[in-house]
Amino acid sequence: MSLDQPIAPSDIRPPSTRRLKTAGIVAALVIIAIVASGYLSRSRDDARVKAWTADQALPSVAVATPGDSGKAPALSLPGRLEAWARASLYARVSGYLKSWKVDIGEPVKAGQLLAEIEAPDIDQQLLQARADLATAQANADLAQTTAKRWQSLVQHNAVSRQEAEEKSGDLAARQAQVKAAQANVERLEALSSFKRIVAPFAGVVTARATDVGALINAGGGGPELFEISDTRRLRVYVNVPQSYMSAVKPGAKAAVTVPEHPGQRFPATIMASAQAVDASTGTTLIQLQVNNPDGLLLPGGFAYVDIALPAAATLQIPASALIYDKDGLRVAVADADNRVQFKTIAIERDLGSTLAVGAGLDATDRVIVNPPDGIAEGDAVRVVETPAKARP
């Protein structure tokens, strides 16, 4: 047949029934495969979502194994620096300040003149007292001469013995008046010496509250004139909690740091304890000594005191792991199956950010660092972090 000839209708053959059935079966299988694949995929996604949801429902916790800090424990407390010796100088005589010789910050030696007071009243009283002493001495000399003469006249029976004894008594009275006048002169001379204000010991002038011409009142009623402080060594006062007193003994070493010299530590030694607990604070006052030859530490200043404590083989845990409830002091640990167990512990020492545990824990326990609220015995948890050691 030629290609140019038209095809007759009798030449077109309809598709066979077998071929149509085969095509339908294949199409059905394809549809079933697509539906099964989607169902299985959705089932797997649902299983993964359920597993993820169940895993996220578990509380996430961080754990840490108890460990030693690797260094001797220390107790850090605030303290106050005080001069080893401090004296507030007041006037013992009234008058006007004549002159002052030193100002604040200047070093002075023991006995060095600091100021002079002009006291004309004391000067006049002293002159009068010396005149009274001279009069009393003259009267005593006259009484002594008279008494000697009357004693010689008694031997010749020229006068009575009664008259002679009266003259001897008058001599004794005159001599007593001399002693009284002498004592008054010495008293005024001592007062006059207080017109000179001198340093009682070597130190530094830490205050001057007077000036030339100022009215000076005798005694402690008026303002202090000078303040002298011995700063070559200082006292450090610290309030130590009662629970640490068994570990803080005289002679123990400490270190002092101050804000104005960051990074610099000044060695100190515990000197004494008040041997009593303040009921209002529950602390005991401790006195330390720190040498200050260069004058870097200032009396009256604030300081931090690090007191070395005796080393002890105890386990340390973060303070955030502690649980305190009706059952006492406890910590939560995660077992091998990541389930919660509670252990009752005994705190030996509070080190601030960490706690020294005396009993109740093993070195291999996984302690939950921040136990969530409502956690119970046997609850499953998800461990998200495991630090190597609990460090302070």
C-alpha positions as CSV (number, residue, x, y, z in Angstrom):
1,M,0.0,0.0,0.0
2,S,1.2,3.4,-0.8
3,L,1.8,6.0,1.9
4,D,-0.3,8.5,-0.1
5,Q,-3.4,6.3,0.0
6,P,-6.0,7.0,2.7
7,I,-6.7,4.5,5.5
8,A,-10.0,2.8,5.3
9,P,-12.1,2.5,8.5
10,S,-11.9,-1.3,8.1
11,D,-8.2,-1.1,8.6
12,I,-8.4,0.4,12.2
13,R,-8.4,-2.2,14.9
14,P,-9.8,-1.5,18.4
15,P,-7.5,-2.2,21.5
16,S,-7.9,-5.6,23.0
17,T,-9.7,-6.1,26.3
18,R,-6.6,-7.9,27.8
19,R,-4.4,-4.8,27.2
20,L,-7.0,-2.5,28.8
21,K,-7.2,-4.8,31.9
22,T,-3.4,-4.8,32.2
23,A,-3.2,-1.0,32.0
24,G,-5.9,-0.6,34.7
25,I,-4.1,-3.0,37.0
26,V,-0.8,-1.1,36.6
27,A,-2.6,2.2,37.3
28,A,-4.3,0.8,40.4
29,L,-1.0,-0.6,41.6
30,V,0.7,2.8,41.1
31,I,-2.1,4.5,43.0
32,I,-1.9,2.0,45.9
33,A,1.9,2.4,46.0
34,I,1.5,6.2,46.2
35,V,-1.1,6.0,48.9
36,A,0.9,3.4,50.9
37,S,4.0,5.4,50.6
38,G,2.2,8.5,51.9
39,Y,0.7,6.6,54.8
40,L,4.0,5.0,55.8
41,S,5.7,8.4,55.6
42,R,3.0,10.0,57.8
43,S,3.2,7.1,60.2
44,R,7.0,7.5,60.5
45,D,6.6,11.3,61.0
46,D,4.0,10.8,63.7
47,A,6.3,8.3,65.4
48,R,9.2,10.8,65.3
49,V,7.0,13.6,66.6
50,K,5.7,11.4,69.4
51,A,9.2,10.4,70.3
52,W,10.5,14.0,70.1
53,T,7.5,15.2,72.2
54,A,8.1,12.5,74.8
55,D,11.8,13.3,74.9
56,Q,11.0,17.1,75.3
57,A,8.5,16.3,78.1
58,L,11.4,15.1,80.2
59,P,13.0,17.9,82.4
60,S,16.4,18.8,81.1
61,V,19.0,18.9,83.9
62,A,22.7,19.6,84.2
63,V,24.8,17.2,86.4
64,A,28.2,17.5,88.1
65,T,30.2,14.9,89.9
66,P,31.4,16.0,93.4
67,G,35.0,17.0,93.4
68,D,37.7,18.7,95.4
69,S,38.8,22.3,94.6
70,G,42.4,21.3,94.4
71,K,43.5,23.9,96.8
72,A,43.2,24.7,100.5
73,P,39.8,26.3,101.4
74,A,39.8,29.9,102.4
75,L,37.2,32.1,104.1
76,S,36.7,35.6,102.6
77,L,35.2,38.2,104.8
78,P,34.9,42.0,104.9
79,G,37.0,43.8,107.5
80,R,38.0,47.2,108.8
81,L,41.5,48.6,109.1
82,E,42.5,50.5,112.3
83,A,45.8,52.1,113.4
84,W,47.8,50.1,115.8
85,A,47.8,53.1,118.2
86,R,45.6,56.1,117.9
87,A,45.3,59.1,120.2
88,S,43.0,62.1,120.1
89,L,44.8,65.1,121.7
90,Y,42.8,67.6,123.8
91,A,43.9,70.7,125.7
92,R,44.4,70.5,129.5
93,V,44.5,74.3,129.9
94,S,42.1,77.0,128.6
95,G,43.4,79.8,126.4
96,Y,44.0,80.7,122.8
97,L,46.1,78.7,120.3
98,K,49.4,80.6,119.9
99,S,50.8,78.5,117.1
100,W,50.7,75.0,115.5
101,K,53.8,73.2,114.0
102,V,52.5,70.2,112.0
103,D,49.7,69.6,109.6
104,I,47.8,66.5,108.5
105,G,49.8,63.7,106.8
106,E,53.1,64.8,108.4
107,P,55.1,62.2,110.4
108,V,56.0,63.1,114.0
109,K,58.3,61.6,116.6
110,A,57.4,60.9,120.2
111,G,57.6,64.2,122.3
112,Q,57.6,66.4,119.2
113,L,56.0,69.8,119.7
114,L,52.6,70.1,117.8
115,A,51.2,73.4,119.1
116,E,51.4,76.0,121.8
117,I,48.6,77.5,123.8
118,E,48.7,81.0,125.3
119,A,47.1,80.9,128.8
120,P,47.6,84.1,130.7
121,D,45.3,83.0,133.5
122,I,47.6,80.1,134.3
123,D,50.7,82.3,134.2
124,Q,49.2,84.8,136.7
125,Q,48.0,82.0,139.0
126,L,51.5,80.5,138.9
127,L,53.1,83.9,139.9
128,Q,50.7,84.3,142.8
129,A,51.3,80.7,144.0
130,R,55.1,81.3,144.0
131,A,54.6,84.5,146.0
132,D,52.4,82.6,148.4
133,L,55.1,80.0,148.7
134,A,57.7,82.7,149.5
135,T,55.5,84.2,152.2
136,A,54.8,80.8,153.7
137,Q,58.5,80.0,153.7
138,A,59.4,83.3,155.4
139,N,56.8,82.7,158.1
140,A,58.1,79.2,158.6
141,D,61.7,80.5,159.0
142,L,60.5,83.1,161.6
143,A,58.5,80.5,163.5
144,Q,61.5,78.2,163.6
145,T,63.8,80.9,165.0
146,T,61.2,81.8,167.6
147,A,60.7,78.2,168.6
148,K,64.4,77.7,169.1
149,R,64.6,80.8,171.4
150,W,61.7,79.7,173.5
151,Q,63.2,76.3,173.9
152,S,66.5,77.9,175.3
153,L,64.5,80.1,177.6
154,V,62.7,77.1,179.0
155,Q,66.0,75.6,180.1
156,H,66.6,78.8,182.2
157,N,63.1,78.8,183.6
158,A,62.5,82.2,182.0
159,V,59.2,81.0,180.3
160,S,56.8,78.3,180.9
161,R,57.0,75.0,179.1
162,Q,53.4,75.6,177.8
163,E,54.4,78.7,176.0
164,A,57.5,77.0,174.5
165,E,55.3,74.1,173.2
166,E,52.9,76.6,171.6
167,K,55.8,78.2,169.7
168,S,56.8,74.7,168.5
169,G,53.2,74.0,167.3
170,D,53.2,77.3,165.5
171,L,56.4,76.2,163.7
172,A,54.8,72.9,162.6
173,A,51.7,74.8,161.2
174,R,54.0,77.2,159.3
175,Q,55.9,74.3,157.8
176,A,52.6,72.6,156.7
177,Q,51.6,75.9,155.0
178,V,54.9,75.8,153.1
179,K,54.2,72.3,151.8
180,A,50.7,73.3,150.8
181,A,52.1,76.3,148.9
182,Q,54.8,74.2,147.3
183,A,52.2,71.7,146.1
184,N,50.1,74.4,144.6
185,V,53.1,75.8,142.8
186,E,53.9,72.3,141.4
187,R,50.3,71.8,140.3
188,L,50.3,75.1,138.4
189,E,53.7,74.4,136.9
190,A,52.3,71.0,135.6
191,L,49.3,72.8,134.2
192,S,51.5,75.3,132.5
193,S,53.5,72.6,130.9
194,F,50.3,71.5,129.1
195,K,50.4,74.7,127.1
196,R,52.8,72.7,124.9
197,I,50.9,70.0,122.9
198,V,53.3,67.2,122.1
199,A,53.0,63.9,120.3
200,P,52.6,60.9,122.7
201,F,54.2,58.5,120.3
202,A,55.7,58.3,116.8
203,G,53.2,58.3,114.0
204,V,51.3,60.4,111.5
205,V,49.0,63.4,112.1
206,T,45.7,62.2,110.8
207,A,43.6,65.1,111.9
208,R,44.0,68.8,112.9
209,A,40.9,70.6,114.1
210,T,42.3,73.9,115.3
211,D,44.0,77.1,114.1
212,V,45.9,80.1,115.4
213,G,43.7,82.3,117.6
214,A,41.1,79.6,118.3
215,L,39.6,79.6,121.7
216,I,40.7,76.5,123.6
217,N,38.6,74.9,126.4
218,A,40.3,72.7,128.9
219,G,39.4,69.0,129.1
220,G,37.5,66.7,126.7
221,G,34.5,69.1,126.4
222,G,36.0,71.0,123.5
223,P,37.0,69.6,120.1
224,E,40.1,67.6,119.7
225,L,43.1,69.5,118.6
226,F,45.1,66.7,116.8
227,E,44.8,63.0,116.1
228,I,48.0,60.9,116.0
229,S,48.0,57.4,114.5
230,D,50.7,54.8,114.4
231,T,50.3,53.3,110.9
232,R,53.6,51.3,110.7
233,R,51.4,48.3,111.5
234,L,47.6,48.0,111.5
235,R,44.9,46.1,113.3
236,V,42.3,44.4,111.1
237,Y,38.9,43.6,112.7
238,V,36.7,40.9,111.1
239,N,33.5,39.3,112.3
240,V,33.7,35.5,111.7
241,P,30.6,33.3,111.7
242,Q,30.3,31.0,114.7
243,S,30.4,27.9,112.5
244,Y,34.0,28.7,111.5
245,M,35.4,29.6,114.9
246,S,36.7,26.0,115.5
247,A,38.9,26.4,112.4
248,V,40.1,30.0,113.0
249,K,42.9,30.0,115.7
250,P,45.4,32.7,116.8
251,G,48.6,32.5,114.8
252,A,46.8,31.4,111.6
253,K,47.8,33.2,108.4
254,A,45.6,35.4,106.3
255,A,45.8,37.8,103.4
256,V,44.4,41.4,103.2
257,T,43.3,43.1,99.9
258,V,42.0,46.6,99.5
259,P,40.2,48.3,96.6
260,E,42.8,50.9,96.0
261,H,45.5,48.3,95.3
262,P,43.8,45.6,93.2
263,G,45.7,42.4,92.8
264,Q,48.1,43.1,95.7
265,R,47.8,40.9,98.8
266,F,49.2,41.9,102.2
267,P,50.1,39.0,104.6
268,A,48.4,39.1,108.0
269,T,48.3,37.1,111.2
270,I,45.4,36.4,113.5
271,M,46.3,37.9,116.9
272,A,43.3,37.5,119.2
273,S,39.6,36.6,119.4
274,A,36.9,38.2,121.5
275,Q,36.0,34.7,122.8
276,A,32.4,35.6,122.7
277,V,29.6,35.4,120.1
278,D,27.6,38.5,119.4
279,A,23.9,37.4,119.9
280,S,22.6,39.9,117.3
281,T,24.9,38.8,114.4
282,G,26.0,35.3,115.4
283,T,29.7,36.2,114.8
284,T,32.9,36.6,116.8
285,L,35.2,39.5,116.5
286,I,38.7,38.6,115.3
287,Q,41.8,40.8,115.4
288,L,44.6,40.5,112.9
289,Q,47.9,42.3,112.5
290,V,49.3,43.4,109.2
291,N,52.6,45.2,108.7
292,N,52.4,48.5,106.8
293,P,56.0,49.8,106.5
294,D,55.3,51.6,103.2
295,G,52.0,53.2,104.3
296,L,50.0,51.6,101.5
297,L,47.2,50.6,103.8
298,L,45.1,53.4,105.3
299,P,43.6,53.2,108.8
300,G,39.8,53.3,108.8
301,G,39.6,51.8,105.4
302,F,37.6,48.8,104.1
303,A,39.4,45.6,103.3
304,Y,38.7,41.9,102.3
305,V,40.4,39.3,104.5
306,D,41.1,35.8,103.2
307,I,41.6,33.4,106.1
308,A,43.2,30.1,105.3
309,L,41.2,27.2,106.7
310,P,42.6,23.7,107.5
311,A,42.4,21.4,104.4
312,A,40.0,18.6,104.7
313,A,39.3,15.6,102.4
314,T,35.7,16.5,101.7
315,L,33.6,16.5,98.5
316,Q,32.3,19.8,97.1
317,I,29.1,20.4,95.2
318,P,27.6,23.6,93.8
319,A,25.4,25.5,96.3
320,S,22.6,25.6,93.7
321,A,22.2,21.8,94.0
322,L,21.0,21.9,97.6
323,I,17.4,21.1,98.4
324,Y,16.0,22.1,101.8
325,D,12.5,20.9,102.6
326,K,10.6,18.9,105.3
327,D,12.9,16.0,104.8
328,G,16.0,18.1,105.6
329,L,19.1,18.9,103.5
330,R,19.1,16.8,100.3
331,V,20.5,16.7,96.8
332,A,19.1,15.1,93.7
333,V,21.3,12.7,91.7
334,A,20.7,11.0,88.3
335,D,21.3,7.2,88.3
336,A,22.5,5.1,85.4
337,D,19.0,5.1,83.9
338,N,18.7,8.9,84.2
339,R,16.2,8.6,87.0
340,V,16.1,10.9,90.0
341,Q,17.2,9.7,93.4
342,F,17.4,11.8,96.6
343,K,20.3,11.6,99.0
344,T,20.4,13.2,102.5
345,I,23.7,15.0,103.1
346,A,25.5,16.8,105.9
347,I,27.1,20.2,105.1
348,E,30.6,20.5,106.7
349,R,31.4,24.0,105.5
350,D,29.8,26.7,103.4
351,L,32.3,28.1,100.9
352,G,30.0,30.5,99.2
353,S,29.4,29.2,95.6
354,T,30.2,25.6,96.7
355,L,29.4,23.5,99.7
356,A,31.8,21.0,101.4
357,V,29.8,17.8,102.1
358,G,30.8,15.8,105.1
359,A,28.6,12.7,104.5
360,G,25.9,11.3,102.2
361,L,27.6,11.5,98.8
362,D,30.0,9.4,96.7
363,A,32.6,10.8,94.4
364,T,30.9,9.0,91.4
365,D,27.4,10.4,92.0
366,R,25.9,12.6,89.3
367,V,24.5,15.5,91.2
368,I,21.8,17.6,89.5
369,V,23.1,21.2,89.6
370,N,19.8,23.0,89.4
371,P,17.0,20.6,90.3
372,P,13.6,21.8,88.8
373,D,10.6,22.5,91.0
374,G,8.3,19.6,91.6
375,I,10.9,16.9,90.8
376,A,10.2,13.6,92.6
377,E,11.9,10.3,93.4
378,G,12.1,8.1,90.3
379,D,11.3,10.8,87.7
380,A,13.1,10.4,84.4
381,V,15.3,13.3,83.4
382,R,17.3,14.3,80.3
383,V,20.9,15.0,81.0
384,V,22.1,17.9,78.8
385,E,25.4,18.7,80.3
386,T,28.0,16.9,82.4
387,P,30.8,19.1,83.7
388,A,33.9,17.2,84.7
389,K,34.1,18.4,88.3
390,A,32.3,20.8,90.5
391,R,34.6,23.7,91.0
392,P,34.1,26.6,93.4
